[in-house]
Amino acid sequence: MSLAINATTSSGIVLAADSRQSFLNQKRMARIGSDSAFKLFNLNKRIGCAITGIAFLPSHGGIKNISAFVDEFKRVEEVERLDVEDMAKKLYNFFDGKYDWKTALQNLKGLIKEDLENKGFQLISDFEEEKGILKFKFKDRSNEEHPGIGGVEIINILVAGFNHDGSHQVFVCNIPGEISKKRDSREKGKEYGASWVGQIDVVSRIVLGFDGRIGNLKFVNEAIQKVGQEEVNKQLRNLEYVIQWGTMTLQDAIDFCTLMIQTTSAIQRFSDGIAMDPGAIPGVGGNIDIAVITRDKGFVWVKKKNIVIDGKEINLDNLQDLK
């Protein structure tokens, strides 16, 4: 699953991502496939992206790493002419066409029915589909009704950079799902901040004070029914740490992104999910790649892993090293 994070400051933009690829094998057991995968990419001189979620997609009868699809995207699109929002939209459309999530969603319905039956539960409603999510209701062995939710694997794309006019923007693309704007230097209140995609529970707990699964707790649902989602969200925002993103130096932003990825990896090492949702894939690990994007210098690698052969690093950006 991995973790990618962005910090946008008045000095520039930082993008960082880990290098782990994990998957479920045929026995539905979690496996770590690699700790040397590329999740962070420069798209043009001013824009970069980081991708988490599905690591492989089918292509011409086989499967290809997600990084190969990014290379393909850069070949078929005139990426240098694109601004950030256009880049995000084209990336979304490109990967939406490559990922057959609608078939996966239909297959998921059968898996959910089978799982409920194996547990002695009964499905009591039709499936409601919403942006790759299935919602349903079921009865347990005590005939008590419960809401249920399931979803297919998602491709998360964090796109950040500068436009031709010098303004900066950050977008998150969820496939299936939608494109959401996170930062925009032309909109008051959206200029600076941090965004993250992938296995975000640890980062969310640290910065926001809670993770998104808090919505599954009974008393939270009761509060939503009583005072409304907007009021609950307002109250929860009081838990967020006050961080002065706009005044952060680039070094501070790099340190923050690195710390969040390292902390997530460490927590996953010692834990196995949470009490109400046990069992989790330790999907964050390996080297951390980091890039900085500034208005004047554009996209610059700060830290990028290389291939190592017999103890010697081979820089993939310099192909004569392979001779």
Backbone as numpy.savetxt, mean C-alpha at the origin, in Angstrom:
# Nx Ny Nz CAx CAy CAz Cx Cy Cz
3.13 -8.47 1.13 2.30 -7.26 1.13 3.16 -6.00 1.13
4.15 -5.94 2.02 5.11 -4.84 2.05 4.52 -3.56 2.64
5.39 -2.55 2.75 5.01 -1.24 3.25 5.76 -0.18 2.46
5.02 0.79 1.95 5.61 1.95 1.29 5.09 3.20 1.97
5.95 4.18 2.11 5.58 5.38 2.85 6.15 6.62 2.18
5.39 7.70 2.29 5.80 8.98 1.73 5.72 10.05 2.80
6.68 10.93 2.81 6.62 12.13 3.66 6.87 13.33 2.77
5.92 14.27 2.78 6.02 15.46 1.96 6.28 16.66 2.86
7.38 17.33 2.63 7.77 18.47 3.44 8.00 19.69 2.54
8.27 20.84 3.15 8.55 22.04 2.36 9.89 21.93 1.63
10.74 20.99 2.06 12.05 20.81 1.42 12.00 19.82 0.26
10.96 19.01 0.20 10.86 18.01 -0.85 10.05 16.81 -0.41
10.08 15.79 -1.24 9.28 14.58 -1.04 10.19 13.39 -0.84
9.86 12.56 0.13 10.59 11.31 0.37 9.67 10.14 0.08
10.18 9.16 -0.65 9.50 7.89 -0.89 10.39 6.78 -0.39
9.81 5.81 0.32 10.58 4.68 0.84 9.75 3.42 0.79
10.40 2.28 0.59 9.70 0.99 0.54 10.66 -0.12 0.95
10.10 -1.19 1.51 10.91 -2.35 1.86 11.09 -3.23 0.62
11.63 -4.44 0.82 12.00 -5.28 -0.32 11.43 -6.70 -0.25
10.46 -6.92 0.63 9.97 -8.29 0.82 8.81 -8.62 -0.09
8.85 -9.82 -0.65 7.73 -10.39 -1.37 7.27 -11.64 -0.63
6.01 -11.67 -0.22 5.45 -12.81 0.48 4.21 -13.29 -0.26
3.83 -14.54 -0.02 2.68 -15.10 -0.71 2.12 -16.27 0.08
0.92 -16.71 -0.30 0.32 -17.91 0.27 0.51 -19.05 -0.73
1.08 -20.16 -0.27 1.28 -21.29 -1.17 -0.03 -22.08 -1.35
0.04 -23.23 -2.02 -1.16 -24.01 -2.33 -1.86 -24.53 -1.08
-1.14 -24.63 0.02 -1.74 -25.06 1.29 -2.18 -23.87 2.12
-2.17 -22.65 1.49 -2.59 -21.42 2.16 -1.69 -21.06 3.32
-0.42 -21.46 3.22 0.57 -21.13 4.24 1.39 -19.94 3.76
1.72 -19.04 4.69 2.49 -17.85 4.35 3.93 -18.21 4.05
4.44 -17.70 2.95 5.82 -17.93 2.56 6.48 -16.60 2.21
7.74 -16.44 2.56 8.52 -15.28 2.14 9.25 -15.68 0.85
8.87 -15.05 -0.24 9.45 -15.41 -1.52 10.80 -14.75 -1.77
10.95 -13.51 -1.32 12.19 -12.78 -1.57 12.30 -11.60 -0.63
13.53 -11.24 -0.30 13.81 -10.01 0.44 14.63 -9.04 -0.41
14.54 -9.20 -1.73 15.33 -8.34 -2.62 14.49 -7.82 -3.79
13.18 -7.70 -3.58 12.31 -7.21 -4.65 12.32 -5.68 -4.70
12.08 -5.14 -5.88 11.99 -3.69 -6.05 10.54 -3.25 -5.94
10.28 -2.30 -5.06 8.93 -1.77 -4.86 8.86 -0.26 -5.13
10.01 0.35 -5.33 10.10 1.80 -5.51 10.68 2.09 -6.89
10.04 3.01 -7.65 10.41 3.23 -9.04 10.41 4.72 -9.38
11.35 5.12 -10.23 11.27 6.46 -10.80 10.52 6.36 -12.12
9.49 7.17 -12.29 8.65 7.12 -13.48 9.10 8.12 -14.53
9.51 9.30 -14.08 10.17 10.26 -14.96 11.09 11.12 -14.09
11.59 12.20 -14.61 12.57 13.00 -13.87 11.99 13.68 -12.64
10.65 13.78 -12.56 10.00 14.53 -11.47 9.08 13.71 -10.59
8.81 12.46 -10.99 7.76 11.67 -10.34 8.26 10.25 -10.05
7.88 9.75 -8.89 8.18 8.37 -8.54 6.95 7.67 -8.00
7.04 6.36 -7.83 5.93 5.61 -7.24 6.47 4.44 -6.45
5.65 3.97 -5.52 5.95 2.76 -4.76 4.71 1.88 -4.82
4.93 0.56 -4.92 3.81 -0.37 -5.12 3.87 -1.46 -4.06
2.72 -1.72 -3.44 2.59 -2.84 -2.50 1.37 -3.65 -2.90
1.19 -4.77 -2.19 0.06 -5.63 -2.51 0.51 -6.82 -3.33
-0.19 -7.10 -4.40 0.12 -8.26 -5.24 1.52 -8.11 -5.83
2.31 -9.17 -5.71 3.69 -9.13 -6.19 3.83 -9.61 -7.62
2.89 -10.44 -8.08 2.98 -11.02 -9.42 1.62 -10.95 -10.11
1.65 -10.81 -11.43 0.44 -10.83 -12.24 0.68 -11.72 -13.46
-0.39 -12.37 -13.96 -0.23 -13.23 -15.14 0.09 -12.42 -16.38
0.88 -13.02 -17.25 1.25 -12.36 -18.49 1.64 -13.40 -19.52
0.85 -13.50 -20.61 1.14 -14.40 -21.72 1.37 -15.84 -21.26
0.46 -16.35 -20.44 0.54 -17.74 -20.02 1.41 -17.99 -18.81
2.16 -16.99 -18.37 3.00 -17.14 -17.19 2.69 -16.03 -16.20
3.61 -15.79 -15.28 3.45 -14.68 -14.36 4.71 -13.82 -14.39
4.53 -12.52 -14.14 5.66 -11.60 -14.11 5.63 -10.79 -12.83
6.82 -10.42 -12.38 6.96 -9.55 -11.23 6.33 -8.20 -11.53
5.79 -7.56 -10.50 5.11 -6.28 -10.68 6.06 -5.23 -11.26
7.36 -5.36 -10.95 8.33 -4.39 -11.47 8.42 -4.45 -12.99
8.21 -5.65 -13.58 8.24 -5.78 -15.04 7.10 -5.01 -15.68
5.95 -4.95 -14.98 4.82 -4.20 -15.50 5.07 -2.70 -15.43
5.80 -2.24 -14.42 6.15 -0.83 -14.36 7.06 -0.47 -15.54
8.00 -1.34 -15.84 8.87 -1.12 -17.01 8.04 -1.06 -18.29
7.06 -1.96 -18.39 6.19 -1.97 -19.57 5.40 -0.66 -19.66
4.88 -0.21 -18.52 4.12 1.04 -18.49 4.98 2.20 -19.00
6.22 2.26 -18.59 7.11 3.34 -19.01 7.44 3.27 -20.50
7.35 2.07 -21.07 7.60 1.93 -22.51 6.40 2.37 -23.34
5.19 2.12 -22.85 4.00 2.38 -23.66 3.44 3.79 -23.45
3.84 4.46 -22.37 3.36 5.81 -22.10 4.49 6.84 -22.27
4.11 8.02 -22.70 5.08 9.12 -22.80 5.19 9.76 -21.42
5.92 9.10 -20.54 5.89 9.47 -19.12 6.48 10.85 -18.84
7.43 11.29 -19.64 8.08 12.58 -19.34 7.13 13.76 -19.46
6.10 13.63 -20.27 5.17 14.76 -20.46 4.09 14.81 -19.40
3.97 13.75 -18.57 2.86 13.64 -17.64 3.11 14.40 -16.34
2.06 15.03 -15.82 2.08 15.56 -14.47 1.62 14.47 -13.51
1.63 14.76 -12.21 1.43 13.73 -11.20 0.03 13.10 -11.30
-1.00 13.93 -11.40 -2.36 13.37 -11.44 -2.58 12.53 -12.69
-2.09 13.00 -13.83 -2.22 12.22 -15.06 -1.47 10.90 -14.95
-0.30 10.93 -14.32 0.49 9.71 -14.12 -0.29 8.72 -13.26
-0.89 9.21 -12.17 -1.66 8.34 -11.28 -2.83 7.70 -12.02
-3.54 8.49 -12.82 -4.70 7.96 -13.56 -4.27 6.92 -14.58
-3.18 7.17 -15.27 -2.73 6.22 -16.29 -2.19 4.94 -15.64
-1.51 5.07 -14.51 -1.06 3.88 -13.79 -2.25 3.06 -13.32
-3.26 3.73 -12.79 -4.46 3.06 -12.33 -5.11 2.27 -13.48
-5.31 2.93 -14.60 -5.95 2.27 -15.74 -5.10 1.12 -16.28
-3.79 1.32 -16.28 -2.88 0.28 -16.79 -2.98 -0.98 -15.93
-2.86 -0.84 -14.62 -2.89 -2.01 -13.75 -4.30 -2.57 -13.58
-5.31 -1.73 -13.69 -6.69 -2.23 -13.66 -6.95 -3.15 -14.85
-6.30 -2.87 -15.97 -6.44 -3.72 -17.14 -5.62 -5.00 -17.06
-4.58 -4.99 -16.25 -3.73 -6.18 -16.12 -4.23 -7.15 -15.04
-4.95 -6.63 -14.05 -5.36 -7.43 -12.90 -6.84 -7.81 -13.04
-7.11 -9.09 -13.20 -8.49 -9.57 -13.36 -9.12 -9.77 -11.98
-9.34 -8.67 -11.29 -9.85 -8.75 -9.92 -11.33 -9.12 -9.88
-12.05 -8.87 -10.96 -13.48 -9.21 -10.98 -13.68 -10.72 -10.93
-12.86 -11.46 -11.64 -12.93 -12.92 -11.56 -12.54 -13.40 -10.17
-11.50 -12.78 -9.61 -11.07 -13.15 -8.25 -12.17 -12.89 -7.24
-12.93 -11.83 -7.45 -14.03 -11.50 -6.53 -15.14 -12.54 -6.62
-15.44 -12.99 -7.83 -16.46 -14.03 -7.99 -16.02 -15.34 -7.34
-14.75 -15.69 -7.51 -14.22 -16.91 -6.89 -14.26 -16.82 -5.37
-14.09 -15.60 -4.84 -14.10 -15.40 -3.40 -15.45 -15.74 -2.80
-16.51 -15.48 -3.52 -17.85 -15.80 -3.02 -17.96 -17.28 -2.68
-17.47 -18.13 -3.58 -17.51 -19.57 -3.33 -16.66 -19.97 -2.14
-15.50 -19.32 -1.99 -14.61 -19.64 -0.87 -15.25 -19.24 0.47
-15.94 -18.11 0.47 -16.60 -17.65 1.70 -17.72 -18.61 2.08
-18.53 -19.01 1.11 -19.62 -19.96 1.37 -19.07 -21.27 1.93
-18.01 -21.77 1.32 -17.40 -23.03 1.76 -16.86 -22.91 3.18
-16.20 -21.78 3.49 -15.64 -21.57 4.82 -16.74 -21.51 5.88
-17.83 -20.80 5.58 -18.94 -20.71 6.52 -19.56 -22.08 6.77
-19.75 -22.85 5.71 -20.34 -24.19 5.86 -19.44 -25.10 6.68
-18.14 -25.02 6.48 -17.19 -25.86 7.23 -17.24 -25.54 8.73
-17.58 -24.30 9.05 -17.67 -23.89 10.45 -19.06 -24.12 11.05
-19.97 -24.61 10.22 -21.33 -24.82 10.70 -22.16 -23.56 10.71
-21.72 -22.53 9.96 -22.44 -21.27 9.89 -23.34 -21.25 8.65
-24.24 -20.28 8.59 -25.19 -20.19 7.49 -25.18 -18.78 6.89
-24.96 -18.71 5.59 -25.04 -17.43 4.89 -26.51 -17.03 4.76
-26.86 -15.83 5.19 -28.28 -15.44 5.22 -28.56 -14.21 4.36
-27.64 -13.80 3.55 -27.86 -12.65 2.68 -27.09 -12.82 1.39
-27.47 -12.04 0.41 -26.70 -11.98 -0.83 -25.43 -11.17 -0.58
-24.46 -11.37 -1.44 -23.22 -10.59 -1.34 -23.45 -9.20 -1.94
-22.98 -8.19 -1.22 -22.98 -6.83 -1.74 -21.55 -6.47 -2.13
-21.36 -6.06 -3.39 -20.03 -5.72 -3.89 -19.81 -4.22 -3.86
-18.64 -3.81 -3.37 -18.29 -2.40 -3.33 -16.79 -2.23 -3.41
-16.30 -1.83 -4.59 -14.88 -1.53 -4.79 -13.98 -2.69 -4.38
-14.33 -3.88 -4.83 -13.51 -5.04 -4.52 -13.77 -5.66 -3.17
-14.77 -5.19 -2.45 -15.11 -5.69 -1.13 -16.47 -6.40 -1.19
-16.58 -7.54 -0.51 -17.84 -8.26 -0.39 -18.37 -8.11 1.02
-19.62 -7.68 1.15 -20.27 -7.58 2.44 -21.42 -8.59 2.48
-21.61 -9.25 3.62 -22.64 -10.27 3.74 -23.03 -10.44 5.20
-24.06 -11.23 5.45 -24.50 -11.56 6.80 -24.59 -13.06 6.95
-24.29 -13.55 8.15 -24.37 -14.99 8.39 -24.82 -15.25 9.83
-25.30 -16.47 10.06 -25.68 -16.92 11.39 -24.68 -17.96 11.88
-24.31 -17.84 13.17 -23.40 -18.84 13.74 -24.21 -20.03 14.27
-23.53 -20.92 14.96 -24.20 -22.14 15.45 -25.24 -21.84 16.51
-25.12 -20.66 17.14 -26.10 -20.26 18.15 -27.25 -19.47 17.54
-27.28 -19.43 16.20 -28.33 -18.71 15.46 -28.25 -17.19 15.64
-27.09 -16.71 16.05 -26.89 -15.27 16.19 -26.37 -14.70 14.87
-26.91 -13.56 14.47 -26.52 -12.94 13.21 -25.25 -12.10 13.36
-24.42 -12.12 12.30 -23.18 -11.34 12.29 -22.98 -10.74 10.90
-22.36 -9.55 10.82 -21.95 -9.03 9.52 -20.62 -9.67 9.12
-20.42 -9.84 7.83 -19.16 -10.39 7.34 -18.61 -9.53 6.22
-17.31 -9.59 6.04 -16.66 -8.80 5.00 -15.47 -9.57 4.47
-15.25 -9.49 3.19 -14.11 -10.14 2.55 -13.68 -9.35 1.33
-12.47 -9.53 0.93 -11.99 -8.79 -0.24 -10.85 -9.50 -0.92
-10.64 -9.17 -2.18 -9.53 -9.74 -2.93 -8.26 -8.95 -2.62
-7.14 -9.50 -3.02 -5.87 -8.78 -2.84 -5.90 -7.48 -3.65
-5.28 -6.47 -3.10 -5.30 -5.15 -3.72 -3.89 -4.76 -4.18
-3.83 -4.05 -5.29 -2.59 -3.39 -5.70 -2.66 -1.95 -5.20
-1.70 -1.57 -4.37 -1.64 -0.19 -3.85 -0.49 0.54 -4.53
-0.78 1.68 -5.11 0.26 2.47 -5.79 0.30 3.87 -5.18
1.44 4.22 -4.63 1.66 5.54 -4.06 2.46 6.36 -5.07
1.84 7.41 -5.62 2.46 8.22 -6.68 2.73 9.62 -6.12
3.97 10.09 -6.27 4.34 11.40 -5.71 5.34 12.09 -6.61
5.26 13.42 -6.62 6.25 14.15 -7.40 5.83 15.58 -7.67
6.53 16.20 -8.61 6.32 17.60 -8.96 5.77 17.71 -10.38
4.88 18.68 -10.56 4.33 18.97 -11.88 5.24 19.91 -12.64
4.92 20.11 -13.91 5.73 21.01 -14.74 5.73 22.44 -14.20
4.65 22.83 -13.53 4.57 24.20 -13.01 5.24 24.37 -11.65
5.86 23.29 -11.13 6.57 23.38 -9.85 5.74 22.98 -8.65
4.44 22.80 -8.81 3.61 22.33 -7.71 3.84 20.85 -7.46
3.53 20.39 -6.24 3.70 18.97 -5.93 2.38 18.34 -5.54
2.27 17.04 -5.79 1.07 16.28 -5.47 1.44 14.85 -5.07
0.53 14.22 -4.31 0.66 12.81 -3.94 -0.71 12.16 -4.10
-0.73 11.01 -4.75 -1.97 10.25 -4.94 -1.76 8.80 -4.51
-2.84 8.18 -4.06 -2.85 6.75 -3.77 -3.88 6.09 -4.68
-3.45 5.06 -5.41 -4.34 4.28 -6.27 -4.53 2.90 -5.66
-5.78 2.51 -5.45 -6.11 1.18 -4.96 -6.86 0.43 -6.05
-6.34 -0.74 -6.44 -6.95 -1.52 -7.51 -7.24 -2.93 -6.99
-8.53 -3.32 -6.84 -9.72 -2.52 -7.12 -9.92 -1.43 -6.06
-10.63 -0.40 -6.44 -10.86 0.72 -5.54 -10.86 2.01 -6.33
-10.21 3.02 -5.80 -10.26 4.33 -6.43 -8.94 5.07 -6.25
-8.85 6.22 -6.89 -7.71 7.11 -6.76 -8.06 8.19 -5.76
-7.20 8.41 -4.78 -7.45 9.46 -3.80 -6.26 10.41 -3.73
-6.56 11.70 -3.66 -5.52 12.72 -3.55 -5.14 12.89 -2.09
-3.84 12.80 -1.80 -3.36 12.94 -0.43 -2.68 14.28 -0.18
-1.95 14.77 -1.16 -1.24 16.04 -0.99 -1.37 16.87 -2.26
-1.44 18.19 -2.07 -1.47 19.10 -3.20 -1.03 20.47 -2.70
0.09 20.94 -3.22 0.64 22.21 -2.74 -0.24 23.39 -3.09
-1.22 23.19 -3.97 -2.12 24.28 -4.38 -3.39 24.33 -3.53
-3.53 23.38 -2.58 -4.72 23.34 -1.73 -4.32 23.52 -0.27
-4.88 24.53 0.37 -4.55 24.82 1.76 -4.95 23.65 2.65
-4.00 23.23 3.50 -4.24 22.12 4.41 -3.79 20.78 3.86
-3.49 20.74 2.56 -3.05 19.48 1.94 -1.60 19.54 1.46
-0.90 20.61 1.84 0.45 20.80 1.30 1.43 19.73 1.77
1.42 19.43 3.08 2.45 18.58 3.67 1.82 17.48 4.53
2.58 16.39 4.70 2.08 15.29 5.51 2.69 13.97 5.07
2.18 12.89 5.62 2.69 11.56 5.30 1.54 10.66 4.87
1.84 9.72 3.99 0.88 8.73 3.52 1.58 7.39 3.47
0.82 6.31 3.64 1.41 4.98 3.61 0.44 3.98 3.03
0.97 2.93 2.36 0.16 1.88 1.76 0.80 0.53 2.06
-0.01 -0.51 2.01 0.48 -1.86 2.28 0.04 -2.32 3.65
0.95 -2.92 4.39 0.66 -3.35 5.76 0.86 -2.14 6.68
-0.20 -1.41 6.87 -0.12 -0.07 7.48 -0.52 -0.05 8.94
-0.87 -1.18 9.53 -1.44 -1.17 10.88 -0.49 -0.60 11.92
0.80 -0.95 11.84 1.76 -0.48 12.84 1.96 1.03 12.72
2.15 1.51 11.49 2.34 2.95 11.28 1.11 3.71 11.75
-0.07 3.20 11.42 -1.30 3.87 11.82 -1.43 3.94 13.33
-1.07 2.85 14.01 -1.14 2.86 15.48 -0.17 3.88 16.07
1.01 3.98 15.48 2.01 4.91 16.02 1.60 6.36 15.78
1.26 6.69 14.55 1.00 8.09 14.20 -0.42 8.51 14.54
-1.39 7.69 14.16 -2.80 8.06 14.35 -3.34 7.69 15.73
-2.72 6.69 16.36 -3.19 6.24 17.67 -4.09 5.04 17.60
-4.39 4.54 16.40 -5.25 3.35 16.23 -5.04 2.83 14.81
-5.44 1.58 14.56 -5.41 1.10 13.18 -6.85 0.92 12.69
-6.99 0.74 11.39 -8.31 0.76 10.77 -9.26 -0.31 11.25
-8.73 -1.37 11.86 -9.61 -2.45 12.31 -10.39 -2.09 13.56
-10.16 -0.91 14.08 -10.95 -0.46 15.23 -12.43 -0.41 14.88
-12.72 -0.24 13.60 -14.11 -0.20 13.16 -14.84 -1.52 13.30
-14.08 -2.61 13.53 -14.70 -3.93 13.72 -15.13 -4.17 15.16
-14.75 -3.28 16.07 -15.12 -3.46 17.47 -16.58 -3.08 17.69
-17.24 -3.85 18.53 -18.68 -3.66 18.74 -19.00 -2.27 19.28
-18.23 -1.81 20.28 -18.57 -0.53 20.89 -18.34 0.63 19.93
-17.39 0.47 18.97 -17.17 1.51 17.98 -18.35 1.56 17.01
-18.83 0.39 16.61 -20.00 0.35 15.74 -21.22 0.95 16.43
-21.34 0.69 17.72 -22.46 1.27 18.47 -22.35 2.78 18.52
-21.12 3.28 18.68 -20.91 4.73 18.70 -21.24 5.35 17.35
-20.88 4.64 16.26 -21.19 5.15 14.92 -22.70 5.24 14.73
-23.41 4.22 15.18 -24.87 4.23 15.07 -25.49 5.36 15.89
-24.85 5.69 17.01 -25.40 6.69 17.93 -25.10 8.11 17.50
-23.83 8.38 17.15 -23.43 9.77 16.87 -23.00 9.99 15.43
-22.84 8.91 14.66 -22.45 9.06 13.26 -20.97 8.86 13.02
-20.64 8.43 11.80 -19.25 8.15 11.43 -18.37 9.39 11.51
-18.91 10.53 11.08 -18.11 11.76 11.07 -17.68 12.17 12.47
-18.58 12.06 13.44 -18.24 12.43 14.81 -17.23 11.45 15.41
-17.40 10.15 15.12 -16.43 9.16 15.61 -15.05 9.44 15.03
-14.99 9.72 13.74 -13.70 10.04 13.11 -13.08 11.28 13.74
-13.90 12.26 14.04 -13.42 13.50 14.66 -12.80 13.20 16.02
-13.46 12.36 16.80 -12.94 12.02 18.12 -11.64 11.23 18.01
-11.59 10.30 17.07 -10.38 9.48 16.91 -9.19 10.32 16.47
-9.44 11.38 15.70 -8.33 12.23 15.25 -7.63 12.93 16.40
-8.26 12.99 17.55 -7.61 13.59 18.72 -6.44 12.74 19.23
-6.36 11.48 18.78 -5.27 10.59 19.21 -4.01 10.77 18.36
-4.12 11.46 17.22 -3.00 11.56 16.30 -1.87 12.42 16.87
-0.64 11.94 16.69 0.51 12.75 17.09 0.57 14.03 16.26
0.95 15.12 16.91 1.14 16.39 16.21 2.56 16.41 15.67
2.68 16.34 14.36 3.99 16.33 13.69 4.03 17.49 12.71
5.05 18.30 12.81 5.18 19.48 11.94 5.84 19.06 10.62
5.00 18.51 9.74 5.54 17.99 8.48 6.16 19.09 7.64
5.54 20.25 7.63 6.03 21.32 6.76 7.42 21.80 7.09
7.81 21.72 8.36 9.13 22.22 8.78 10.18 21.11 8.84
9.80 19.89 8.52 10.76 18.78 8.53 11.86 19.00 7.49
13.08 18.68 7.84 14.14 18.62 6.85 14.01 17.32 6.08
14.69 17.25 4.95 14.67 16.00 4.19 15.28 14.85 4.98
16.32 15.15 5.77 16.92 14.11 6.59 15.93 13.58 7.62
15.17 14.49 8.24 14.17 14.06 9.21 13.10 13.20 8.54
12.69 13.59 7.34 11.67 12.82 6.62 12.18 11.44 6.25
13.46 11.35 5.85 14.07 10.06 5.55 14.11 9.20 6.81
14.51 9.80 7.93 14.58 9.06 9.19 13.20 8.56 9.61
12.18 9.39 9.42 10.82 8.99 9.79 10.36 7.80 8.96
10.52 7.88 7.65 10.08 6.79 6.78 10.83 5.49 7.09
12.13 5.62 7.32 12.94 4.44 7.64 12.49 3.83 8.96
12.25 4.66 9.97 11.82 4.18 11.27 10.50 3.44 11.18
9.55 3.94 10.42 8.24 3.30 10.31 8.35 1.91 9.67
9.19 1.79 8.64 9.36 0.49 7.99 10.10 -0.48 8.91
11.16 -0.01 9.56 11.91 -0.87 10.48 11.05 -1.32 11.65
10.25 -0.42 12.20 9.39 -0.76 13.33 8.33 -1.77 12.93
7.75 -1.59 11.76 6.75 -2.55 11.28 7.37 -3.93 11.14
8.56 -3.99 10.55 9.25 -5.27 10.39 9.53 -5.93 11.75
9.94 -5.12 12.73 10.25 -5.66 14.06 9.00 -6.17 14.77
7.90 -5.42 14.69 6.66 -5.86 15.32 6.16 -7.16 14.68
6.27 -7.26 13.36 5.86 -8.48 12.68 6.71 -9.68 13.08
7.96 -9.42 13.41 8.84 -10.50 13.85 8.34 -11.12 15.15
7.81 -10.31 16.05 7.44 -10.80 17.37 5.94 -11.04 17.55
5.14 -10.77 16.54 3.70 -10.91 16.69 3.12 -11.77 15.57
1.89 -12.19 15.77 1.19 -12.99 14.75 -0.24 -12.51 14.66
-0.41 -11.30 14.18 -1.74 -10.72 14.08 -2.18 -10.11 15.39
-3.48 -9.82 15.49 -4.05 -9.25 16.71 -5.09 -10.22 17.27
-5.51 -9.98 18.50 -6.37 -10.93 19.20 -7.66 -11.23 18.43
-8.27 -10.21 17.83 -9.53 -10.46 17.13 -9.31 -10.90 15.68
-8.06 -10.90 15.23 -7.75 -11.33 13.86 -6.37 -11.98 13.84
-6.21 -13.15 14.50 -4.89 -13.77 14.61 -4.43 -14.36 13.28
-3.11 -14.46 13.16 -2.51 -14.99 11.95 -2.22 -13.89 10.95
-0.95 -13.65 10.69 -0.59 -12.57 9.77 0.71 -12.92 9.05
0.83 -12.42 7.83 2.04 -12.63 7.05 3.08 -11.58 7.44
4.30 -12.00 7.80 5.36 -11.01 8.06 5.86 -10.45 6.74
5.08 -9.55 6.17 5.32 -9.12 4.80 6.27 -7.97 4.62
6.83 -7.42 5.71 7.73 -6.28 5.59 9.13 -6.70 6.03
10.11 -6.49 5.18 11.48 -6.88 5.51 12.44 -6.59 4.36
13.68 -6.99 4.54 14.70 -6.73 3.52 15.19 -5.30 3.55
16.00 -4.95 2.56 16.55 -3.60 2.47 15.46 -2.57 2.25
15.74 -1.35 2.67 14.82 -0.23 2.46 15.39 0.66 1.36
14.63 0.80 0.28 15.01 1.72 -0.79 14.40 3.08 -0.51
15.16 4.14 -0.78 14.71 5.50 -0.47 15.05 6.43 -1.63
14.09 7.27 -1.97 14.31 8.30 -3.00 13.81 9.64 -2.48
14.44 10.71 -2.97 14.02 12.07 -2.65 13.66 12.77 -3.96
12.58 13.53 -3.92 12.17 14.30 -5.09 12.07 15.77 -4.68
12.82 16.62 -5.36 12.76 18.05 -5.08 12.42 18.79 -6.36
11.99 20.03 -6.17 11.60 20.83 -7.33 12.79 21.09 -8.25
13.96 21.32 -7.69 15.13 21.67 -8.51 15.87 20.46 -9.04
16.02 19.43 -8.22 16.84 18.27 -8.60 16.01 17.12 -9.18
14.70 17.13 -8.96 13.88 16.04 -9.44 14.07 14.78 -8.61
13.86 13.62 -9.24 13.95 12.32 -8.57 15.41 11.92 -8.39
15.80 11.66 -7.14 17.18 11.26 -6.83 17.16 10.08 -5.88
17.87 9.02 -6.24 18.00 7.87 -5.33 18.90 8.23 -4.15
18.44 7.99 -2.95 19.25 8.14 -1.75 19.86 6.80 -1.36
19.04 5.76 -1.50 19.50 4.42 -1.19 18.77 3.45 -2.09
19.54 2.67 -2.86 18.94 1.69 -3.78 19.78 0.43 -3.77
19.14 -0.69 -3.48 19.88 -1.95 -3.41 20.38 -2.35 -4.79
21.50 -3.03 -4.82 22.08 -3.55 -6.04 22.17 -5.06 -5.96
22.38 -5.69 -7.10 22.66 -7.12 -7.13 24.08 -7.34 -6.61
24.26 -8.40 -5.82 25.57 -8.72 -5.28 26.02 -10.07 -5.83
27.19 -10.09 -6.48 27.77 -11.32 -7.02 29.17 -11.48 -6.47
29.39 -12.59 -5.74 30.69 -12.85 -5.12 31.16 -11.67 -4.28
30.23 -11.08 -3.56 30.57 -9.97 -2.67 30.70 -8.64 -3.36
30.52 -8.60 -4.68 30.66 -7.35 -5.43 29.28 -6.85 -5.83
29.01 -5.58 -5.54 27.73 -4.99 -5.92 27.73 -4.63 -7.40
26.64 -5.00 -8.08 26.46 -4.68 -9.49 25.36 -3.64 -9.60
25.68 -2.47 -10.06 24.73 -1.38 -10.21 23.92 -1.60 -11.49
22.63 -1.87 -11.35 21.78 -2.15 -12.51 21.59 -0.93 -13.40
21.85 0.27 -12.86 21.74 1.47 -13.68 22.98 1.67 -14.56
23.96 0.81 -14.37 25.22 0.94 -15.09 25.55 -0.43 -15.68
24.96 -0.73 -16.82 24.97 -2.10 -17.34 26.36 -2.59 -17.72
27.36 -1.71 -17.95 28.67 -2.22 -18.31 29.29 -3.00 -17.15
28.76 -2.80 -15.90 29.28 -3.56 -14.77 29.01 -5.05 -14.92
28.04 -5.41 -15.79 27.69 -6.82 -15.95 28.61 -7.52 -16.95
29.44 -6.80 -17.66 30.32 -7.40 -18.66 31.48 -8.12 -17.98
